[in-house]
Amino acid sequence: MVSDEQWHDERSQKLLKTLQFSENDAQYLAEVTKLQSKSLLWFEHRKGTVTASHFGAVSKTSIDNPLKSLIEAILQSKKFPKFQH
């Protein structure tokens, strides 16, 4: 039987692996998202990520009752801006 501590350690390791980028991935993403707010790819890669602009609010929100607006902002559930091609 797996202890709670082992289960949490395994889950933490799996989560960390999903958050890691290789140096090549980071360079590629930086190159293709130079235009940032004009880049759909930039928005897609930020979706679900706690960025510096959200970090303060995330650190202060309640785990049991997080702010709905904060979750929406992180998940970027609102539509992307219209992009010109």
C-alpha positions as CSV (number, residue, x, y, z in Angstrom):
1,M,0.0,0.0,0.0
2,V,1.2,3.5,-0.9
3,S,1.4,6.0,1.9
4,D,-0.1,9.4,1.6
5,E,3.4,11.0,1.5
6,Q,4.5,8.7,-1.3
7,W,1.3,9.4,-3.2
8,H,1.8,13.1,-2.9
9,D,5.5,12.8,-3.9
10,E,4.6,10.9,-7.0
11,R,1.9,13.4,-8.0
12,S,4.2,16.3,-7.4
13,Q,6.9,14.7,-9.6
14,K,4.3,14.1,-12.4
15,L,3.2,17.7,-12.1
16,L,6.7,19.0,-12.2
17,K,7.4,17.0,-15.4
18,T,4.5,18.6,-17.1
19,L,5.7,22.1,-16.2
20,Q,9.3,21.6,-17.4
21,F,10.6,22.9,-20.7
22,S,13.8,22.0,-22.4
23,E,16.2,24.7,-23.4
24,N,15.2,24.1,-27.1
25,D,11.5,24.4,-26.3
26,A,12.1,27.6,-24.4
27,Q,14.1,29.1,-27.2
28,Y,11.5,28.1,-29.8
29,L,8.6,29.5,-27.8
30,A,10.5,32.7,-27.3
31,E,11.2,33.0,-31.0
32,V,7.7,32.3,-32.2
33,T,6.0,34.5,-29.6
34,K,8.0,37.7,-30.0
35,L,5.0,39.6,-30.8
36,Q,3.4,38.4,-27.5
37,S,0.0,40.0,-27.3
38,K,-0.4,39.7,-31.1
39,S,0.5,36.0,-31.1
40,L,-2.2,33.4,-30.7
41,L,0.5,30.9,-29.7
42,W,1.6,33.2,-26.9
43,F,-1.9,33.2,-25.5
44,E,-2.2,29.4,-25.8
45,H,1.0,28.8,-23.9
46,R,0.0,31.2,-21.1
47,K,-3.3,29.5,-20.6
48,G,-3.4,27.7,-17.3
49,T,0.0,29.1,-16.2
50,V,0.5,31.2,-13.1
51,T,2.4,34.1,-14.5
52,A,4.2,36.9,-12.6
53,S,1.1,39.1,-13.1
54,H,-1.0,36.6,-11.2
55,F,1.4,35.4,-8.6
56,G,0.6,37.9,-5.9
57,A,-3.2,37.2,-6.1
58,V,-2.6,33.4,-6.2
59,S,-0.4,33.5,-3.1
60,K,-3.1,35.4,-1.2
61,T,-6.2,33.6,-2.3
62,S,-7.9,30.9,-0.3
63,I,-7.3,27.3,-1.3
64,D,-10.8,26.4,-0.1
65,N,-12.5,29.3,-1.8
66,P,-10.4,30.8,-4.6
67,L,-11.5,33.9,-6.4
68,K,-13.5,32.9,-9.5
69,S,-12.1,35.9,-11.4
70,L,-8.6,34.7,-10.6
71,I,-9.2,31.2,-11.9
72,E,-10.8,32.7,-15.0
73,A,-7.8,34.9,-15.6
74,I,-5.4,32.1,-15.2
75,L,-7.4,29.8,-17.4
76,Q,-8.0,32.6,-19.8
77,S,-11.6,31.5,-20.3
78,K,-12.5,34.7,-22.0
79,K,-12.1,34.8,-25.8
80,F,-8.8,35.7,-27.3
81,P,-8.5,39.1,-29.0
82,K,-9.2,39.2,-32.7
83,F,-6.0,38.6,-34.6
84,Q,-5.2,40.1,-38.0
85,H,-3.6,37.8,-40.5
